[in-house]
Amino acid sequence: QVQLVESGGGLVQPGGSLTLSCAASGSVFSINAMGWYCQAPGKQREFVASITSDGSDGSAKYADSVKGRFTISKDSGKNTVYLRMNSLKPEDTAVYYCEAEDHGIDPPYDYWGQGTQVTVSS
């Protein structure tokens, strides 16, 4: 079992920045990749960014809407993944969820955190 706990959300003005954290605990050895998704009210949950669990820089992937603004990184020693969010826009307002993937089982299993609210408003 893997548990994910997000933190760092809050209220920020347009153009501001925020850093989200996701701490993984439990069977962290089983995690192959981690990422961030967002979900605004009335909308589907959308991919934001992902990274392999070893933290390889080349493994980072981003949604087109956040490229150049958001950066995902991982602290392997702390089993924590971060999302640095710069140049925030009102349309970034959503609940941000941490995701961890276990590809070692059939079918692959996704773990989800409870989410952290990000509100971009003046």
N, C-alpha and C positions, 0 to 999 in steps of 0.2 A: 504494500500500500504506500502511496505517495500523497503527501499533503502539501498544498501550495497556499501561501498566505501573501497577498499583495498589500502594499502600503505606498504612501507617497502622493496619493491623489489629493485634490483640493480645488480651490478657486484661484484662477490666475487670469490676468488681463490679456487681451489679444497682444501678440508679439512677445509674450513672456515665455518662461521656460519652467519645466517641472521634470523631476526624475522619479520614476516609479521603480519599486523594488518588488521582487518576488522571491521569497525564501522557500526552498523545497526541503522537505524532511521525510523520513521513512526510508523506503527502498530506493534511494536516489541512484544507486548503481544501475538500475533498470532504465533510466531515462536516456533516450537517444538524442532528443532535441527538445528545446523549449522555445516558447514564443509568446507573443502578445496579440490579443484580439480586442476589438472594441465593439460595443453595441449601444446604439442610441435608441431612445424610445421609439417604438413602432418600426424599427429596422432590424434586419438580420445581423447576426454577429459577423464581423468582417475581420479578415486577416490584417495585421499591422506589420509584424516583424517576427523573425525567427532566427535561431542560431543553434548549432550543434552543441551538445552538452560539453564537449571538450573546449569550447570557446574559440575555435578556429576563426580567425578574422574573415577568411574567405567564405565562410559558411553563412554569413549574415545575409538575410533576404528581407526586402521591404516592399510594402505596398507602394504603388506609384504615388499615391496621395501624400506619403510621408517621406519619400526619398529626399535627401538633402536637409531634412529638418529633424528627423528622429534617428537615434543611434541605439542599437541593442548591444549589450555586452554581458559577459558572465564572469563571475568570481567563483571559480571551481572550488577553491578552498572553503568558501562559505555556502556552496550550493545555492547561489543566489544569481538571478538574472535581473538586469536593469534595463530600463527604457528611458533614455534621455530625450526629452521632448523640447525642442526649441521652436521659436517662431510660431507659437500656438495660435490657432485660428478658432473662431467660434464653432465652426463645423467639426472641430476635433472633440467637442463636448460629447461625452459618452461614458459608459462604464467600461473600464479596461480590465480584461481578464488575462491572467497568466495561464499558460497551457504547457503541459509536459506530455511527451509522447514516448510510449514504450513499444518499440518495434520488435521486441523479442518474444512476443506472444502472438497467438493466432485466435481471433483477429487482433490487429494492433489496438492498443488502448490509449485513450486520451484522459489525462487528469486535468481538472480545472480548479482554479481558485475561485473565491467568492466574488471577486471583482473590487475595484476601487474607483470611485467617482472622480472624473476630471471635468471641471466646468470652466470654460473659457468665456469670460464675459467682462464687460466694462462696468 
